[in-house]
Amino acid sequence: MNIWYGTGENAQFSNLTLRPFTGSEGREYYSVEHAYQVWKSGVFNNKLHANPAWKSAGTKLRGYSPRTSEGYNVKVMKRAIELSFQQNTKAREELLATGDTVFTHNQDNTVWNKLFPKLLMEVREELK
């Protein structure tokens, strides 16, 4: 099952979908992407966090360069995915209803082509 927000392919599972949640530190995020971009460098980006553009579905604003050492940015993405599905019952039920379906992120030409679907499937398994 391919997930790509821009074409509407299973967009309900996308990191760009509006699925508000509260982060571990108590801040509010509109989407997984919002939390990821704000924290991916290892330093909270307050200006980016406060940008009102995040209130619109499909928003992707770029934050500071990612901190990749020790897989930090990947851990940030996974935690944001976890929190967003833990705190949004309907979305969690939809994710769990996919059973053991293999996810893809075909249009992406970055490391997230393989990592995003892998993390989403890991979170689904952990939520079972």
PEDA-V514165 format. One line per field, one symbol per residue. ss: DSSP state (H for helix, E for strand, L for the rest). psi: psi as a letter, one per 40 degrees, with the letter a starting at -180 (. if undefined). burial: + if it has 24 or more other C-alpha atoms within 12 Angstrom, else -. Layout:
# PEDA-V514165
ss->???
psi->???
burial->???
This chain:
# PEDA-V514165
ss->LELEHHHLELHHHLLLLLLLEELLLLLEELLHHHHHHHHLLLLLLHHHHHLHHHHLLLLLLLLLLLLLHHHHHHHHHHHHHHHHHHLLHHHHHHHHLLLLLLLELLLLLLLHHHHHHHHHHHHHHHHL
psi->hihhddeehfdeeieeihgiihideeiiididddddddedeehhgddddehedeehiehhihaiiihehffdddddddddddddddegddddddddeebfhhiifdehfadedddddddddddddde.
burial->-++++-----+++++++++++++----+++++++++++++++-----++----+--+++++-+--+------+++++++++++++++---++--++------+++------+--++++++++++--+-
